[in-house]
Structure formats: C-alpha cells, structure tokens
Amino acid sequence: MTPVVQRRGNTQPIGVWLGEAARSVGTLGFASQGQRQSSMFQYDQAWLADPSRFEISPDLPLTPDRQFRKAPGRHDSVFHFAIADTEPDGWGCRVIARDHAQRLKQAASMGETVASRALTEMDYLLGVDDISRIGALRLRDADGRFVRAIEDGQRGTPPLLELADILNASHAVERGTETERDLRYLRGRGTSLGGMRPKCTVIDEDGHLAIGKFPSIHDHRAVTKGEVLALRLATLAGIDAAQARVVPSDGVPVALVRRFDRVAGGRVPYLSATAMLQASRDHEHAYTEIAERILSVAPDARRDLAELWRRIVFNMLITNVDDHLHNHGFLHVGHGQWQLAPAFDLNPFPDKERELKTWLTEESGPTGSVDDALAAAPYFHLQPDTALRILGEVVRAVSQWREVAKSPGVDMTSQEVDAFEPAFEHEELRLARRRLSRIGVQSEIEQKKRAR
C-alpha cells in the first residue's frame, strides 16, 4: 500500500514493469524539494537487449542513460508521458487527497505524530490500484510488490453486485461527508482514468474489466445515459467505440464501459494523444497534429486517418465538445507501432456551444462546422467523395438518436430524451442533411424525415 507520508527528498526507486508477464522495463525515480519536483527514468539493460523492445513513451528513447524530467508547465506532469498517463484523473486525485487527510486525522486521534504535508505527484501515482491502472505499465516497490492502494489483502476489483456500495461512497465524497469506511472502499477502485466525474473499476458479469460511471449529485440531466447513447451511436456510425450499457443500481443509472486495454492475453500498452504528441496541457493542439503522428506510428495509417475524421464530424453532430487530447488514445500493436484506440468519453452537451475542444487544424482553430471538416478532409488523406460518404454514414446514425436513446441498454425516458434534443437537433445537422441531399447521398434520411 502507499504510505500516508513519504520522506522528503529522493524516494525509493520504483520498478516499471510491463503486462501480466511482468517484464522489467526500467526504474522510476522521484525527487521533491519544497515545491520543486522531478522524476528520472532509466531503461533496464535486459529491456534494451530484448528483440521485442519498444519506446514505452515518445519522450523516452531507447538509451541506457538516465532520462530526467521536470514539469514544463504548471498543469503538466512531472513524469514522462506514458507514466503520466497512468496517474489518477481528477476524481481519483480527489479520492486520494480525501483518503490522505482522513488517515492523518485518524493517526492524530490515536496520538501518533505525523508530519502533515501536501501530497506529491508520486503519492498520487502510487495511489492507483495495480489492477485498474490504465494500459500495461505496472509499478513495483523496493520490496518487490506491485503497488496497490487497497489494504488488508483485499486487492480484488469488485463485481457488479457492489455497485450500490461504491455509488453511495462516491456520493459521500461529493458531499464531503465521507467516512473512513467509504474511503477504504474507494481506495484503488475509484482512481481510474476518465475525468472529474465519480467512477470506479468493476468486474463485468463475464469477468471483463470495466469502468462504472455514476451520476453526480450535481447533474441536471441523465449524463450517464447520454454517454452510453453517444457510444452506441458512434458504433452505429461506423466508429470503433468502447462497448457500453446502462446498469441500474438501486434505481440509479450507472454507465458501464468495458475497458479496451484489457484482452484475453492480458494488458495492452496505451498512450493518450497527449502523450503521443508530447503535448503540454497549457497549449492548444489540433487534429491535424494527431494525423501527422498517425502517419508515423500506425501500421494502417489510412484506416486510422479516416477513422479520426469520422470521429471529428461525429463529435460535431452530437455536440461532444469535451474532445481534448486526453480523450483520444492509441494501443500498441507490436514492433513499436500504435493504432487508434476505440473512442471513449463521448458526451453530448445540449447546453454548450458547438465548438470542438481540440482544434480542427492549426489554421482553423476551434470549430464545430461540418463544412470546415469537409474542407480539411485532404489533411486526413480523404478524397471528397469518400469524405461525403463517411459524412452520410454519420448523419444516418445520428439521425436515429431518439430511437437509440429509448432502446434497451440506454432506456431514456421521454423527458430525458427532450433534455438532450439541442445536442442532436441543430442547424449544423440540418446543413449537413441539405448538403448530402443535394448530391443524392442521403435521400433515405430525407424520406424518413418527411415521413415523420
């Protein structure tokens, strides 16, 4: 388990390992002096000599030298990008910080003298349970044990039957009324990736690892159902998207999203688009930059470029404006090559301006215009007729949003459907239909609209 307080200065080195086979990759070091924090990574000689070796992170070339890093900006991580990808998200950090404060309070009540200090980035990194850590990188302490946050030997990930308990603990954290029992229950389980919203790692009915995403106490619409709706529409639109369904837990709709970085053979190495671009969180970035990296790393770049453009127009038409770089990812497919990971964290925002978070191109800046996307299609190696065909497929899928919203596994009520209408029925979709209708690509949709 992670100690309540680590000593100031250099920490004990942490081993970095890969996958269920636990192949040693290198050593991670961390130093803290006041507000100044830095990290160091060094590959193992055995990894460098392995024929199947690859750079685990774009900023970690295969060299025997020690490689150091300091955070370049105040919102950036002190760790190299692939390691930073495994840090807890905003919700996970909240759980870890509350847990730390509660344990300090408990120690003080027992008469123990504990030096109170702010948690370091290493504390947060080590606060994620080994089972739920994203991708294939794993951390092992100086005693040879994989780092986990769950105590008393209870290292298993909970089944669906325990969703209600985790939901209640998560809502207690949101209200600021959590108990030591709530935090003990959330340790490790509530620290996987995915933003600021309450969530946990669970085992699905068939034994597959999944993320359970809970409604927030502050929600004004059925956000969990909205995400499942978006993921199902994405699949209908020909997008490779994470599998998801709504699971009721004591009458509360929980979005259950299956982890795509876990397969029958074990864990799959993962990099966010932030890592792939070595992007600072303080700077704006564009989809065309992702396209350039795809050309460098993907075994089937044309497929991934077309897939990325398809996701762009889909995000525009469902008003998913939370498409920042950390919500795009890549999976390792061997020999140092990476392909686009399935789409995830897709959320319709009926109350937001239709402007993508990630810029379309470095010249266009932020936009939500399908015409702009069509104009940028050559950047993604798409001919005009291919781009229009893809747009037609996306429009056809998005136009079925009401039917999908009320289908089993989403189960929106009529009132919930109405709340999401502005995210789907808007001028941009009407313009896309008219453009497609003029060239005869989408006559089927127009007939369906007239029939209504």
N, C-alpha and C positions, 0 to 999 in steps of 0.2 A: 504494500500500500504506500501511498505518498505520505511522507511525514507532515505533521502540522506546520513545522517550521524547519527550513533548511539553514545551515550556517551561511553566513555572509561570505562572499568571495567566490573562489572556484568550487564548483560542486564535484561530486564523484562522477567519473565518466560513465556515460550510458552507452550500452551496446545497441547498434542498429542492425536489425535482422530482417529477413525477407520471407514472408509466406509461412504456410503451415510446416514446410520442411525446415524452417528456421535456419536459413543460410546466413552466415555472418557477412554483413556488408561493410561495416565500419564502426567508428566510435564517435560519439557526440559529446562535446564538452560545452560547458556554460560557465560564464563568469559574471558576477554582479558586484558593482561598487557604487553604492548610492543609487542614483538614477541611471547610471551607465551600465548597460547590459550588452554582452556579446556572446557569440557562440563559435564553436570550431567543429569541423567535421574532417575525418581522415578515413579514407578507404582502407580496408584490410588488404594485405598483400594477396591473400587467397582469392578474394573477390576480383582483384585486378588480373589475376592469372587465370580466372575461370573463363572458358570459351563463350559462355552464355552471359557474361557480364554486360552491363549497360549503365549509362549515367542515370542514377536514380533521380536526378534533378537537373534541369538545364543549366543551372549555375554551379554544378559540381562536376567538372570534367574529370575523366579517369586519370588521376595522377596520384602518386604516393604521398605527395606533400599535404601538410595540414592546410585546410582552407577555412579562413575566418570570415565572419560576417557581423556587421552592426546594422541595426535598422536604419535605412536611408531616410525614412520619414516617420513622423510621429504615429502614423496609422499603420506602419509596416511592421512585419515580424522580425525579430532578432535572428530567426532561424532561416536556413536555406529553404527554398520554396517548397520542395517536396515534403520536408519535415514540417514546415509551417502549415501545409495542407491538412496535417493530422491533428493540429491544435483544435481545441473545442470552439464551437461557434459562440455567438452572443449569449444564447440561452445556456449553453454549457458553462461558460465563464460565470454566469450569474449563479448557477447552482454551486460551482466550486467555491466561489467567493463566500456565499452564504454558509456553506459547509465549514469553511475555514474559520469564519467568525464564530460559528456555533461551537466548534471544538475548542477554540481559545477560551470562550466563555465557560465551557464545561470544565476545562483544565483549571481555570482560575477558581471556580466554585469548589474544587477539590483541594485547594491550597497549593497547587503546583505553580511554580514560577516559570512563565513562558514569555519570551521576548516577542512582543507584538510588532509586526511589520507588514508592509504591503506584500502581496504575493508577487512573485516574479513570473516571467513568461515560462520558465522551466517548470514552475509549480503547476501552471495551467496545462502545459504539455503533458505532464505526468499524471494529470487528473482524469485522463480519458481511459476507459477500460480497454484492455487489450483486444477483447472480442469485438468491440464495436468500432475500434479505430479505423478510419477510412483507408482504403487501399490495402497494400500488402506490407507496408513498413511496420515493424514492431520494435518496441524498446525493452531492453533487458538491463536490470540494475547490476551493481558490482557483485552482488551475491548470486548472480546467475538466474534470477527470477524475472519473468516478464512483468513489466509494470502494469498494475491494475489499480483501480480505485475502490473496488468492492472488498469489504472487510470480512473477517471471521470465516474465511473459506468459501463464502457464497459468491463464487465467481461466475455462475451461470447467468445467461441472459433470460429474462422472464418470458413465459409463454403468454399467449393472448388472454388467458384467464385472469392475469394480473393487471390488465389494462386499467381497470377501475381504480385500483390502489395507486398506480402510478399517476393517473389523472388527478386524483384527489391531492396527492403530494405536490404535483406541479402547480395546481391552483393555489395551494397554500403558499408556495414560493412567490407566486404572482401577487398574492395579497399581503405578503410579508408576515404571515402567521405560521410559518413552517416550524415543525418540531424537529428534534434530533432524529426521531424515527423517520420523518418524511425525508430528511436529507440523507440518512443512511440508506433509505430505499432508492434514492435517485443517484447515489454515487456511481459513476461509470455509466449507468443505464441512461442517464439524461444528458449526456455530454457529446452526442454525435453531431455530425455536421448538419447545417440547414437553416441558419439564421437565428433571429431573436425569439421565435415562437416556441412554446413549450412542446417537448417531444421526448421520445425515449427509443431505445433499441429493444426490439422484442423478437421472439421466435414465432414465425407463422405456423399455421396448423400442419404444414408439410415439412417443417423443420428448417425452412429457409429464413435467413436473417432479413429483418425488415425494420423500417422506422415507423413508429406510431406518432402521428402528429395530432395534437389536441387543439380544440378550440381555446382561445384565450378568453379570460373573463372580460376583456375589453372589446371583444368582437361585436360588430353591429350587423354582420351578415354571416352566412354559413361558409366561412373561409375554408374549412377542411373539405367540404363537399365541392367547393369551387375548384380546389386544386385537383381533386380526383376527376372532375368534369374536364378540366383542361388537359390532363394527361390522357384521358380516353379520347378526346377529340384529336389530340396530337397523333395518336396511333391511327385513328380513322383517316387522318390527313397524310398518312404515309411516312410519319416521323417515327424513328426508333426512340421510344419513350419508356420510362420506368413503368412497371406494372403497378396498378393501384386500385384500391377499392375502399369504400366506406364501411367501417365495422362499428356497430352500435355498442356502446359500453355504458350500461345503466341509463340508456336513453340518450347518451351523448355521442354525436357522430365523430369517430376517430378516423383520420385518413391513414390507411396502412399502405406504405410504399415499399416495395421489395428492393433490397439492396442489389445493385447490378455489379458491384465489385466483389461479389461472392459467387463462385460457381462450384460445380461438383468437385473439381480438383483443388479447391481452396480459395485463397485470396488473389485478387488481380491488382497489380500496381496501378495507381491512379494519380493523375496530375490535373489540377484545375487549370482553366485557361489563364488564370492569374499567374500560375507557376510556369506554364508553357511559354508565356510572353515575358516572363520575369518583370511583371508589371507592378509599379508602385500603386498603392491604393490612393495616393494623393493626385494621380494623373488620370486624364480621360484616355480611353482607348477605343478602337474601332473593330468592327467585324472583319474588315479587310486585313487587319493585322493577324487575326486568327487564321484567315485564309492563307496568308503567307506562310505561317507556321505549318499548316496542314500540308502545303506543298513540300515542306522539308522533312516531315516526320511520318506521314501516312503511307501505308502500303497501297492504298487505293484512293489517291488524293481526289480524283474527280467525283467519286462517290461521296466522300465527306464534304467537298465543297458544295455539291448540290444539296446535300442534307442540311448543311449550315444555312444556305439561302432559304430553303424550305422553312426552317425554324424562324428565320427572320420575319418572313411575311406572316407566318402563323402568329407569332408574338404580336405583330401589328394588329392583326384582325381580332384577337381576343383581348387586347389591351393588357398584355403582360409587360409591364414597364419596370419589372424587377429583374431584368436580364443582365445583371452585372457579370463581370468576368468569372466570379467565383461560382456562378450558377451555370457554368459550362465546364465540361471536363473531357479528359482523354483517358483511355485504358491502354495499357501496354499489351502489344500483340506479339512480342518476341523480336529479337535482333535489334533492339533499340528503336523499334517503330511503335507509333501510337496512332490510335484511331479515335474518332469522336465517341465519347461515352453516350449512353442513352440520355435523352432530355429529361430533366428533373426540375423541381421547384418552379413549375409553371402555374401562375396565379392570375386570374382575370381581376382587373381593378376597375369596377364600374364608376368609381369616384375620382379617377386620376386622368390627367391629360394624356392623350395617346402619343407618347414620345418615349422611344426606347432609351434605356439607361446606357447601354453600350452604343456608341455612335455607329452609324452605318458605314461611313467611310471617314477618313481623316479630313476630307474636304467638306462633306455634307454636314458633319456634326450630328447632334441628336435629331431624330426624325421619326415619324410614325406613318410616313406616306408610302403607299404601295407603289406609286409612280416612281418615287425615289429608289425604291428597291429594284424595280424593273430596270431603271437606268443604270444601276450598279451591278446588274447581273453579269456583265463581262468580267468583273473582278473575280467572280466565282466560276469562271470558265463555262458559262451558260450561254447558249445561243438564244436569241429572242423567242423562237417557237418553243424551246424547252422550258424557258422561264414561264411563259404563259401557260403551258401545260401544267407545270407544278402549281402555279397560282390557282388554276382551275380546280385542281385536286384539293387544295387547302380551302378554297372558298366553299366547295361542295361539302366538305367535312364540317366547317364552322357553321354553315347554314343549318346543320342538324342539331345545333346546341340544345334547343329546348327538349327534343326527343331524348337525347343522351342524358340530359340533366334529370329527367324523370325515370330513367331506366334503372333496373336493379344494379346495386353496387354504387350508385350515386344517390338516388332516392330523394331528390329535392322536392319540397312542397311547392305549390303554385306561388305562394308568397316569396319563397326563396328564389325561385326562377325569376320572378319580376324584379327582385333586388339586383340581379346580375344583368338584366337586359341591356343597360347602357354600355357594358363591356363588349357586347356582341353585335347589337343593332345600332349602327352608327354610319355616318356619311362615308367613311373610308371603305366599309364593306359594300355600300351601295355603289360607290365609284368603281370598285373592283368588278362588281357584277356587270355594270354597264360596259366597262372596257371589254370584258370577256364576251358579253352578249354581242357586241358589235362585230366580233370576229368569229362568232359561232362556236366558241369553245364551251360555253356554259349554258346552252339552251335548255338543258334539263333542269337546271336550278330556276331559270326564269319561268318555266312551265309550272314548276312546283310552287313558286311564289304566287303566280296568278291563280293557281287552284285554291290557295288559302283565302 
